[in-house]
Amino acid sequence: MINKPDCGFLQNSRILITGGTGSLGKKLTETILSEVPNATVVIYSRDEFKQFEMERHLDEGQRERVRFFLGDVRDRDRLSRALDGVDYVIHAAALKQVPAAEYNPFEFVKTNVIGAENVINACIDRKIKHVVALSTDKAANPINLYGATKLCSDKMFVAGNSYSAATGTRFSVVRYGNVVGSRGSVIPFFLSKRKSGVLPITDKRMTRFWITLEQGVALVLNALNHMRGGEIWVPRIPSMRMVDLARVIGPECEQPEIGIRPGEKLHEVMIPVDDGRMTIKFKDHFIIKPSFPWWDYRWHVDKGGFPCCDGFYCGSDNNDQWVSDDQLAHMIARLDFPDAKMWAQEKGLVVG
């Protein structure tokens, strides 16, 4: 379980979230508004309709504390303007769909790599205090274009600390796996397909990491608060077998094996073997340390962390935590969309 974040450090602060109309951005905004009554959130994104929809669901008091800024991370000048008066930045904007990246590589590079460079330079110029960039398990030993662009982004944000000494801006990265029920994820897909009696499985051996939206928000805010600069934060979260997920959602459904899609892995990796020797293990997360001479290598001792052994590897296939059928059922029942609610009712699950 990831510790609930202490948001007191955000008092009287202005927090900008790139890609803020996505699932995580909306949950971050909701959390900050409820936990910090005098904080202001700036949503920076390129879709005016999603901004309209997000604003429409805020109450009057919340609207006074949220600013909506149309813009693209590809546009450094517009980004710099949006950073006026901002104290903290959470960089969540990215192109993410693996198959789309394989066929549109230039667009993914423009947003995920060049966009990351723009965020780094603009934050240094505007003297932002702390910046957390969201990564993905696909950035560890990437085999697809999306993962490769996010690995580049991770490396750039870590290296950004070498360029920001004059301003004091600090950059860190948060890396985690699939968010339960997020847009484009497999749970909504399976729920929509179950009535057909067929839930296609790409490979029956496949495993994935799972994290709830609330856990993702807690990890990001904890990193934003406690970061030193240059770390990659990785949560200790459970794995799930895709065949088990399909069985829980549609036990009566067939599970034909259709083959792995372009750029897809059999198992996901959070921490590759080569990063294991630089990894510190804590109760609810890992930190991959940067190779900076100024980074305190004894910093973890007072915070309850200890070094992982040489050869340590964190993959969805060798995890010591696995989601049970009951845990998964309750995760699905808590999701806020019609197919999940209907499924929960059919199963007789009541979520308080």
C-alpha beads as a LAMMPS data file, in Angstrom:
LAMMPS data file: protein, C-alpha beads

352 atoms
351 bonds

1 atom types
1 bond types

-500.0 500.0 xlo xhi
-500.0 500.0 ylo yhi
-500.0 500.0 zlo zhi

Masses

1 110.0

Atoms # bond

1 1 1 0.000 0.000 0.000
2 1 1 1.403 3.393 -1.026
3 1 1 1.330 5.944 1.786
4 1 1 -1.311 8.660 1.554
5 1 1 0.484 11.886 0.592
6 1 1 0.907 14.811 2.975
7 1 1 -0.081 17.740 0.755
8 1 1 0.821 20.434 3.267
9 1 1 3.891 21.407 1.227
10 1 1 1.529 22.724 -1.478
11 1 1 0.038 25.424 0.749
12 1 1 -0.297 28.730 -1.148
13 1 1 1.274 27.108 -4.220
14 1 1 0.444 27.041 -7.906
15 1 1 0.756 23.616 -9.545
16 1 1 0.749 23.142 -13.323
17 1 1 -0.212 19.751 -14.787
18 1 1 0.607 19.123 -18.442
19 1 1 -1.903 16.778 -20.022
20 1 1 -4.110 17.634 -17.063
21 1 1 -7.399 16.515 -18.636
22 1 1 -6.336 12.851 -18.585
23 1 1 -7.374 10.351 -15.918
24 1 1 -4.387 11.052 -13.675
25 1 1 -4.539 14.826 -14.183
26 1 1 -8.171 14.950 -13.148
27 1 1 -7.559 12.806 -10.070
28 1 1 -4.523 14.903 -9.104
29 1 1 -6.616 18.061 -9.432
30 1 1 -9.412 16.579 -7.330
31 1 1 -6.932 15.530 -4.620
32 1 1 -5.089 18.854 -4.486
33 1 1 -8.304 20.892 -4.382
34 1 1 -9.710 18.792 -1.537
35 1 1 -6.504 18.544 0.518
36 1 1 -5.057 22.052 0.051
37 1 1 -7.713 24.783 0.298
38 1 1 -5.406 27.615 -0.826
39 1 1 -3.612 25.913 -3.733
40 1 1 -4.242 26.750 -7.395
41 1 1 -4.071 24.173 -10.206
42 1 1 -3.206 25.096 -13.803
43 1 1 -4.347 22.611 -16.465
44 1 1 -2.177 22.784 -19.591
45 1 1 -3.499 20.693 -22.478
46 1 1 -4.402 20.944 -26.151
47 1 1 -8.024 19.703 -26.264
48 1 1 -10.505 22.500 -25.562
49 1 1 -13.483 20.124 -25.350
50 1 1 -11.836 18.008 -22.632
51 1 1 -11.053 21.216 -20.740
52 1 1 -14.693 22.280 -21.095
53 1 1 -15.882 18.897 -19.810
54 1 1 -13.456 18.973 -16.884
55 1 1 -14.468 22.511 -15.891
56 1 1 -18.140 21.601 -16.139
57 1 1 -17.722 18.976 -13.414
58 1 1 -16.101 21.408 -10.944
59 1 1 -18.239 23.211 -8.392
60 1 1 -18.187 26.992 -8.159
61 1 1 -15.548 27.125 -5.448
62 1 1 -13.267 24.759 -7.313
63 1 1 -13.553 26.722 -10.569
64 1 1 -12.050 29.742 -8.831
65 1 1 -8.934 27.711 -8.050
66 1 1 -8.392 26.014 -11.429
67 1 1 -6.970 27.752 -14.511
68 1 1 -7.281 26.198 -17.962
69 1 1 -4.502 26.948 -20.446
70 1 1 -4.770 25.709 -24.034
71 1 1 -1.387 24.715 -25.393
72 1 1 0.896 21.918 -26.542
73 1 1 4.183 20.849 -24.951
74 1 1 5.621 21.079 -28.467
75 1 1 5.180 24.883 -28.203
76 1 1 7.881 26.130 -25.822
77 1 1 6.772 29.790 -25.923
78 1 1 3.198 28.949 -24.993
79 1 1 4.415 26.592 -22.273
80 1 1 6.679 29.287 -20.839
81 1 1 3.753 31.703 -20.688
82 1 1 1.619 29.148 -18.833
83 1 1 4.385 28.757 -16.209
84 1 1 4.060 32.353 -14.971
85 1 1 3.853 32.228 -11.176
86 1 1 3.947 28.410 -11.033
87 1 1 5.793 26.662 -8.167
88 1 1 5.492 22.958 -9.079
89 1 1 5.006 21.048 -12.345
90 1 1 3.659 17.544 -12.963
91 1 1 4.412 16.520 -16.543
92 1 1 1.760 14.014 -17.628
93 1 1 1.340 14.999 -21.291
94 1 1 2.326 12.258 -23.736
95 1 1 1.228 10.217 -26.712
96 1 1 0.802 6.711 -25.286
97 1 1 -0.809 4.123 -27.554
98 1 1 1.777 1.472 -28.479
99 1 1 0.364 0.445 -31.896
100 1 1 -0.125 4.087 -32.912
101 1 1 3.523 4.809 -32.055
102 1 1 4.745 2.053 -34.361
103 1 1 3.021 3.699 -37.331
104 1 1 3.419 7.370 -36.314
105 1 1 6.942 7.524 -34.843
106 1 1 7.679 11.145 -35.784
107 1 1 4.619 12.418 -33.925
108 1 1 5.550 10.490 -30.795
109 1 1 9.095 11.879 -30.880
110 1 1 7.779 15.442 -31.252
111 1 1 5.532 15.140 -28.186
112 1 1 7.353 12.713 -25.901
113 1 1 10.972 13.741 -26.568
114 1 1 10.975 17.293 -27.951
115 1 1 8.059 18.113 -25.643
116 1 1 10.082 16.847 -22.672
117 1 1 13.002 19.086 -23.690
118 1 1 10.636 22.072 -23.825
119 1 1 9.272 21.322 -20.362
120 1 1 12.779 21.004 -18.903
121 1 1 14.087 24.242 -20.442
122 1 1 10.944 26.244 -19.657
123 1 1 10.919 25.052 -16.031
124 1 1 14.574 26.018 -15.564
125 1 1 13.964 29.436 -17.133
126 1 1 10.917 30.025 -14.919
127 1 1 12.731 28.816 -11.771
128 1 1 10.162 26.117 -10.961
129 1 1 10.909 24.433 -7.603
130 1 1 10.160 20.755 -8.277
131 1 1 9.178 18.931 -11.476
132 1 1 7.925 15.339 -11.612
133 1 1 7.650 13.639 -15.007
134 1 1 5.442 10.602 -15.481
135 1 1 7.026 7.568 -17.075
136 1 1 5.907 4.015 -17.816
137 1 1 7.081 0.459 -17.299
138 1 1 7.485 0.336 -21.091
139 1 1 10.505 2.674 -20.737
140 1 1 12.495 -0.080 -19.010
141 1 1 14.313 -2.145 -21.671
142 1 1 11.950 -0.778 -24.348
143 1 1 11.067 -2.850 -27.396
144 1 1 8.532 -0.418 -28.882
145 1 1 8.722 3.167 -30.099
146 1 1 6.525 4.506 -27.300
147 1 1 8.767 2.956 -24.637
148 1 1 11.877 4.261 -26.403
149 1 1 10.544 7.837 -26.425
150 1 1 9.691 7.601 -22.729
151 1 1 13.158 6.225 -21.931
152 1 1 14.613 9.253 -23.732
153 1 1 12.304 11.486 -21.711
154 1 1 13.354 9.812 -18.433
155 1 1 17.043 10.282 -19.237
156 1 1 16.452 13.935 -20.143
157 1 1 14.595 14.737 -16.925
158 1 1 17.294 13.068 -14.829
159 1 1 20.001 14.981 -16.731
160 1 1 18.010 18.208 -16.343
161 1 1 19.342 18.439 -12.786
162 1 1 22.821 19.040 -14.217
163 1 1 21.613 22.189 -15.987
164 1 1 19.553 23.779 -13.225
165 1 1 22.082 24.604 -10.520
166 1 1 21.650 28.368 -10.986
167 1 1 17.877 28.244 -10.483
168 1 1 17.564 25.367 -8.016
169 1 1 14.952 23.578 -10.151
170 1 1 14.860 19.858 -9.375
171 1 1 13.587 17.096 -11.677
172 1 1 12.522 13.542 -10.853
173 1 1 10.632 10.763 -12.638
174 1 1 7.773 8.512 -11.503
175 1 1 7.477 5.161 -13.310
176 1 1 4.532 2.812 -12.896
177 1 1 2.446 0.254 -14.759
178 1 1 -1.080 -0.008 -16.079
179 1 1 -3.663 2.075 -14.232
180 1 1 -6.769 0.036 -13.428
181 1 1 -9.635 1.205 -15.614
182 1 1 -7.796 4.069 -17.324
183 1 1 -8.775 5.139 -20.834
184 1 1 -7.609 2.604 -23.400
185 1 1 -6.721 -0.049 -20.816
186 1 1 -7.755 -3.695 -20.996
187 1 1 -10.421 -3.687 -18.247
188 1 1 -12.863 -1.376 -20.084
189 1 1 -12.173 -3.388 -23.246
190 1 1 -12.934 -6.727 -21.575
191 1 1 -16.066 -5.333 -19.903
192 1 1 -17.387 -4.102 -23.247
193 1 1 -16.607 -7.420 -24.977
194 1 1 -17.896 -9.871 -22.375
195 1 1 -21.472 -9.872 -23.710
196 1 1 -20.116 -11.306 -26.954
197 1 1 -18.920 -14.377 -25.062
198 1 1 -15.342 -13.935 -26.306
199 1 1 -12.443 -12.205 -24.524
200 1 1 -9.381 -12.308 -26.800
201 1 1 -6.000 -12.888 -25.116
202 1 1 -2.830 -11.915 -26.968
203 1 1 -0.768 -14.550 -25.119
204 1 1 -1.926 -16.761 -22.242
205 1 1 1.431 -16.347 -20.458
206 1 1 1.171 -12.541 -20.364
207 1 1 1.444 -10.627 -17.072
208 1 1 1.118 -6.947 -16.225
209 1 1 1.623 -4.615 -13.247
210 1 1 -1.489 -3.019 -11.752
211 1 1 -1.915 0.237 -9.873
212 1 1 -5.061 2.139 -8.932
213 1 1 -5.542 5.780 -9.853
214 1 1 -5.457 6.733 -6.162
215 1 1 -2.131 4.940 -5.685
216 1 1 -0.686 6.672 -8.748
217 1 1 -1.713 10.084 -7.404
218 1 1 -0.216 9.315 -3.977
219 1 1 3.097 8.234 -5.521
220 1 1 3.328 11.359 -7.697
221 1 1 2.577 13.750 -4.827
222 1 1 4.964 11.955 -2.455
223 1 1 7.704 12.201 -5.082
224 1 1 6.940 15.877 -5.693
225 1 1 7.309 16.518 -1.959
226 1 1 10.306 14.371 -1.005
227 1 1 12.422 14.294 -4.189
228 1 1 16.106 15.266 -4.097
229 1 1 16.432 15.416 -7.858
230 1 1 17.376 12.762 -10.401
231 1 1 15.620 9.775 -8.841
232 1 1 13.258 7.456 -10.674
233 1 1 10.450 6.510 -8.277
234 1 1 8.948 3.051 -8.795
235 1 1 5.995 1.771 -6.728
236 1 1 5.914 -1.698 -5.228
237 1 1 2.665 -2.876 -6.818
238 1 1 1.182 -6.292 -7.622
239 1 1 1.016 -8.191 -10.897
240 1 1 -1.911 -9.825 -12.667
241 1 1 -2.093 -12.616 -15.236
242 1 1 -4.202 -11.617 -18.229
243 1 1 -5.970 -14.984 -18.256
244 1 1 -7.003 -14.446 -14.618
245 1 1 -8.316 -10.973 -15.423
246 1 1 -10.416 -12.342 -18.289
247 1 1 -11.696 -15.174 -16.097
248 1 1 -12.836 -12.808 -13.327
249 1 1 -14.595 -10.433 -15.737
250 1 1 -16.179 -13.115 -17.935
251 1 1 -15.882 -16.611 -16.429
252 1 1 -18.256 -17.943 -19.070
253 1 1 -16.321 -16.382 -21.971
254 1 1 -13.981 -18.108 -24.395
255 1 1 -10.351 -16.899 -24.360
256 1 1 -8.930 -17.309 -27.872
257 1 1 -5.217 -16.563 -28.189
258 1 1 -4.683 -13.988 -30.955
259 1 1 -0.946 -13.251 -30.729
260 1 1 1.109 -10.390 -29.352
261 1 1 0.575 -7.028 -31.054
262 1 1 3.408 -4.981 -32.611
263 1 1 5.660 -3.550 -29.906
264 1 1 4.029 -5.516 -27.062
265 1 1 5.957 -7.390 -24.355
266 1 1 5.092 -10.718 -22.770
267 1 1 6.008 -9.367 -19.325
268 1 1 6.545 -5.770 -18.251
269 1 1 9.671 -4.532 -16.465
270 1 1 9.903 -1.744 -13.905
271 1 1 13.572 -2.060 -12.983
272 1 1 16.003 -3.794 -15.389
273 1 1 18.891 -5.859 -14.032
274 1 1 21.432 -3.187 -14.956
275 1 1 19.584 -0.646 -12.789
276 1 1 19.268 -3.083 -9.875
277 1 1 22.643 -2.158 -8.386
278 1 1 21.535 1.499 -8.237
279 1 1 18.156 0.735 -6.660
280 1 1 17.024 1.411 -3.083
281 1 1 14.080 -0.522 -1.642
282 1 1 11.559 1.122 0.692
283 1 1 8.354 -0.196 2.253
284 1 1 6.063 0.928 -0.555
285 1 1 8.403 1.972 -3.388
286 1 1 11.843 1.734 -4.981
287 1 1 14.155 4.555 -6.016
288 1 1 16.641 4.190 -8.864
289 1 1 19.481 6.531 -7.885
290 1 1 21.107 8.897 -10.362
291 1 1 24.853 8.870 -10.982
292 1 1 25.457 12.407 -9.733
293 1 1 28.504 13.210 -7.549
294 1 1 26.349 15.560 -5.456
295 1 1 23.683 12.938 -4.769
296 1 1 23.938 11.684 -1.177
297 1 1 24.350 7.928 -1.357
298 1 1 23.585 7.589 2.390
299 1 1 20.344 9.573 2.095
300 1 1 18.187 6.438 2.185
301 1 1 19.451 5.147 5.560
302 1 1 17.465 7.580 7.709
303 1 1 14.350 7.023 5.588
304 1 1 14.124 3.265 6.038
305 1 1 15.563 2.212 2.688
306 1 1 18.261 -0.327 1.882
307 1 1 20.165 -1.182 -1.308
308 1 1 18.931 -3.997 -3.519
309 1 1 21.363 -6.803 -4.251
310 1 1 23.398 -6.879 -7.439
311 1 1 21.356 -8.531 -10.152
312 1 1 18.032 -7.336 -8.729
313 1 1 15.253 -7.251 -11.307
314 1 1 11.650 -6.060 -10.949
315 1 1 9.341 -7.563 -13.565
316 1 1 5.662 -8.442 -13.678
317 1 1 6.624 -12.119 -13.965
318 1 1 8.870 -12.362 -10.870
319 1 1 6.740 -10.224 -8.538
320 1 1 6.216 -11.251 -4.920
321 1 1 2.748 -9.616 -4.952
322 1 1 -0.190 -10.801 -7.080
323 1 1 -3.723 -9.419 -7.319
324 1 1 -6.283 -11.922 -6.018
325 1 1 -9.649 -12.512 -7.692
326 1 1 -11.409 -10.757 -4.822
327 1 1 -9.110 -7.724 -4.968
328 1 1 -9.595 -7.431 -8.706
329 1 1 -13.379 -7.689 -8.415
330 1 1 -13.470 -4.829 -5.928
331 1 1 -11.130 -2.737 -8.099
332 1 1 -13.511 -3.137 -11.036
333 1 1 -16.555 -2.413 -8.886
334 1 1 -15.066 0.933 -7.836
335 1 1 -14.561 2.141 -11.414
336 1 1 -16.789 5.037 -12.408
337 1 1 -18.146 4.070 -15.818
338 1 1 -21.359 2.293 -16.900
339 1 1 -19.955 -1.118 -17.903
340 1 1 -18.149 -1.439 -14.548
341 1 1 -21.250 -0.463 -12.575
342 1 1 -23.382 -2.958 -14.509
343 1 1 -20.804 -5.705 -13.960
344 1 1 -20.680 -4.947 -10.212
345 1 1 -24.466 -5.092 -9.941
346 1 1 -24.570 -8.449 -11.715
347 1 1 -21.952 -9.797 -9.310
348 1 1 -23.789 -8.390 -6.285
349 1 1 -20.844 -6.217 -5.276
350 1 1 -21.625 -3.127 -3.209
351 1 1 -18.921 -0.493 -2.910
352 1 1 -19.249 2.025 -0.081

Bonds

1 1 1 2
2 1 2 3
3 1 3 4
4 1 4 5
5 1 5 6
6 1 6 7
7 1 7 8
8 1 8 9
9 1 9 10
10 1 10 11
11 1 11 12
12 1 12 13
13 1 13 14
14 1 14 15
15 1 15 16
16 1 16 17
17 1 17 18
18 1 18 19
19 1 19 20
20 1 20 21
21 1 21 22
22 1 22 23
23 1 23 24
24 1 24 25
25 1 25 26
26 1 26 27
27 1 27 28
28 1 28 29
29 1 29 30
30 1 30 31
31 1 31 32
32 1 32 33
33 1 33 34
34 1 34 35
35 1 35 36
36 1 36 37
37 1 37 38
38 1 38 39
39 1 39 40
40 1 40 41
41 1 41 42
42 1 42 43
43 1 43 44
44 1 44 45
45 1 45 46
46 1 46 47
47 1 47 48
48 1 48 49
49 1 49 50
50 1 50 51
51 1 51 52
52 1 52 53
53 1 53 54
54 1 54 55
55 1 55 56
56 1 56 57
57 1 57 58
58 1 58 59
59 1 59 60
60 1 60 61
61 1 61 62
62 1 62 63
63 1 63 64
64 1 64 65
65 1 65 66
66 1 66 67
67 1 67 68
68 1 68 69
69 1 69 70
70 1 70 71
71 1 71 72
72 1 72 73
73 1 73 74
74 1 74 75
75 1 75 76
76 1 76 77
77 1 77 78
78 1 78 79
79 1 79 80
80 1 80 81
81 1 81 82
82 1 82 83
83 1 83 84
84 1 84 85
85 1 85 86
86 1 86 87
87 1 87 88
88 1 88 89
89 1 89 90
90 1 90 91
91 1 91 92
92 1 92 93
93 1 93 94
94 1 94 95
95 1 95 96
96 1 96 97
97 1 97 98
98 1 98 99
99 1 99 100
100 1 100 101
101 1 101 102
102 1 102 103
103 1 103 104
104 1 104 105
105 1 105 106
106 1 106 107
107 1 107 108
108 1 108 109
109 1 109 110
110 1 110 111
111 1 111 112
112 1 112 113
113 1 113 114
114 1 114 115
115 1 115 116
116 1 116 117
117 1 117 118
118 1 118 119
119 1 119 120
120 1 120 121
121 1 121 122
122 1 122 123
123 1 123 124
124 1 124 125
125 1 125 126
126 1 126 127
127 1 127 128
128 1 128 129
129 1 129 130
130 1 130 131
131 1 131 132
132 1 132 133
133 1 133 134
134 1 134 135
135 1 135 136
136 1 136 137
137 1 137 138
138 1 138 139
139 1 139 140
140 1 140 141
141 1 141 142
142 1 142 143
143 1 143 144
144 1 144 145
145 1 145 146
146 1 146 147
147 1 147 148
148 1 148 149
149 1 149 150
150 1 150 151
151 1 151 152
152 1 152 153
153 1 153 154
154 1 154 155
155 1 155 156
156 1 156 157
157 1 157 158
158 1 158 159
159 1 159 160
160 1 160 161
161 1 161 162
162 1 162 163
163 1 163 164
164 1 164 165
165 1 165 166
166 1 166 167
167 1 167 168
168 1 168 169
169 1 169 170
170 1 170 171
171 1 171 172
172 1 172 173
173 1 173 174
174 1 174 175
175 1 175 176
176 1 176 177
177 1 177 178
178 1 178 179
179 1 179 180
180 1 180 181
181 1 181 182
182 1 182 183
183 1 183 184
184 1 184 185
185 1 185 186
186 1 186 187
187 1 187 188
188 1 188 189
189 1 189 190
190 1 190 191
191 1 191 192
192 1 192 193
193 1 193 194
194 1 194 195
195 1 195 196
196 1 196 197
197 1 197 198
198 1 198 199
199 1 199 200
200 1 200 201
201 1 201 202
202 1 202 203
203 1 203 204
204 1 204 205
205 1 205 206
206 1 206 207
207 1 207 208
208 1 208 209
209 1 209 210
210 1 210 211
211 1 211 212
212 1 212 213
213 1 213 214
214 1 214 215
215 1 215 216
216 1 216 217
217 1 217 218
218 1 218 219
219 1 219 220
220 1 220 221
221 1 221 222
222 1 222 223
223 1 223 224
224 1 224 225
225 1 225 226
226 1 226 227
227 1 227 228
228 1 228 229
229 1 229 230
230 1 230 231
231 1 231 232
232 1 232 233
233 1 233 234
234 1 234 235
235 1 235 236
236 1 236 237
237 1 237 238
238 1 238 239
239 1 239 240
240 1 240 241
241 1 241 242
242 1 242 243
243 1 243 244
244 1 244 245
245 1 245 246
246 1 246 247
247 1 247 248
248 1 248 249
249 1 249 250
250 1 250 251
251 1 251 252
252 1 252 253
253 1 253 254
254 1 254 255
255 1 255 256
256 1 256 257
257 1 257 258
258 1 258 259
259 1 259 260
260 1 260 261
261 1 261 262
262 1 262 263
263 1 263 264
264 1 264 265
265 1 265 266
266 1 266 267
267 1 267 268
268 1 268 269
269 1 269 270
270 1 270 271
271 1 271 272
272 1 272 273
273 1 273 274
274 1 274 275
275 1 275 276
276 1 276 277
277 1 277 278
278 1 278 279
279 1 279 280
280 1 280 281
281 1 281 282
282 1 282 283
283 1 283 284
284 1 284 285
285 1 285 286
286 1 286 287
287 1 287 288
288 1 288 289
289 1 289 290
290 1 290 291
291 1 291 292
292 1 292 293
293 1 293 294
294 1 294 295
295 1 295 296
296 1 296 297
297 1 297 298
298 1 298 299
299 1 299 300
300 1 300 301
301 1 301 302
302 1 302 303
303 1 303 304
304 1 304 305
305 1 305 306
306 1 306 307
307 1 307 308
308 1 308 309
309 1 309 310
310 1 310 311
311 1 311 312
312 1 312 313
313 1 313 314
314 1 314 315
315 1 315 316
316 1 316 317
317 1 317 318
318 1 318 319
319 1 319 320
320 1 320 321
321 1 321 322
322 1 322 323
323 1 323 324
324 1 324 325
325 1 325 326
326 1 326 327
327 1 327 328
328 1 328 329
329 1 329 330
330 1 330 331
331 1 331 332
332 1 332 333
333 1 333 334
334 1 334 335
335 1 335 336
336 1 336 337
337 1 337 338
338 1 338 339
339 1 339 340
340 1 340 341
341 1 341 342
342 1 342 343
343 1 343 344
344 1 344 345
345 1 345 346
346 1 346 347
347 1 347 348
348 1 348 349
349 1 349 350
350 1 350 351
351 1 351 352
